[in-house]
Amino acid sequence: MYSIGIDVGGTNLKAGLVDESGAILAVERIPLGVFPGAEKFAEILADLAKAVMEQGGVTKEDISYVGAGIPGAVSGGTVLYTANIPMKNVPLAELFRQHLDLPLLLGNDADCAAVGEWSCGVGKGTKHFIVVTLGTGVGGGLILNEKLYTGAGCGGEIGHIVICEGGAPCNCGRKGCWEAYASATGLIRLTKEAMAERPESALHAIAAEHGGVEGRTAFLAAEAGDETALAVCADYANYLASGLVSLINMLHPQTVALGGGVAAAPEHLLLEPVRKLVAEQCYARHTDQVPAIVRAELGNDAGIIGAAMLGRAI
Ligand SMILES: [Zn+2]
């Protein structure tokens, strides 16, 4: 049997026909454009699933279900709300079934990435596994006892643990959230603050060369030996480890995978110092069960694969 995974982005929909090993056998993509309303959206998802079946040379009878990763909160077959698409309390699975007679399973997009890594990537074989995505924000997906954990729908919003009371403002309205420090956005702010204090730093030349400060600017300058950049990377690793230790103390996963653009940083500047800090600080250091901290491996495919594997985790 096969399943279909659909990754619903703010501007694009990507669907893949996926086999039981997690291999993507066919892919279809369409732009979403202006949101056409929930009814039409359900029809578009069904059409996309049909297109991917046709491309893969399979029929509805070969498919166990269609999974969709949604940027927002879901509960059962209902979309509770979405971040960049106007949907609230939409019975999407029911609407979908009017166009294609297959179950539609729903997951939050970050949760789908975690399900993907857990079923087919670096989390394979674990019972307790967490993915932390370091992008514009800090996203997360929790697999506990081999099931995706979302609480009543919004669980796993790990970016909004406060690590610095009264600290930098966060998009959620609070101050000092982990996301305000450990996201790419937070790293860019730390880099700019260091640059303002250190006009002699190589960060300036490297930023200018790449058309502005990016998440990788500090890592590039640190690799060239710049001391200010090395200090920024060390601060960033500290902030990242701070939230990770809280998360690990609360949930004690076997493995934590870091994904998103920032996770691609050189191992000795990010993963190695973070592993060391976690090993020094987490409660599990008293046992021989300190979680492995690894880089996520599925990249952009995690969303499709995870949506297609949702049936194993919910
Ligand atoms: Zn926040």
Residues whose N, C-alpha, C, O or C-beta is under 5 A from the ligand:
A	BS01	ZN	G159 H160 C170 C172 R174 C177
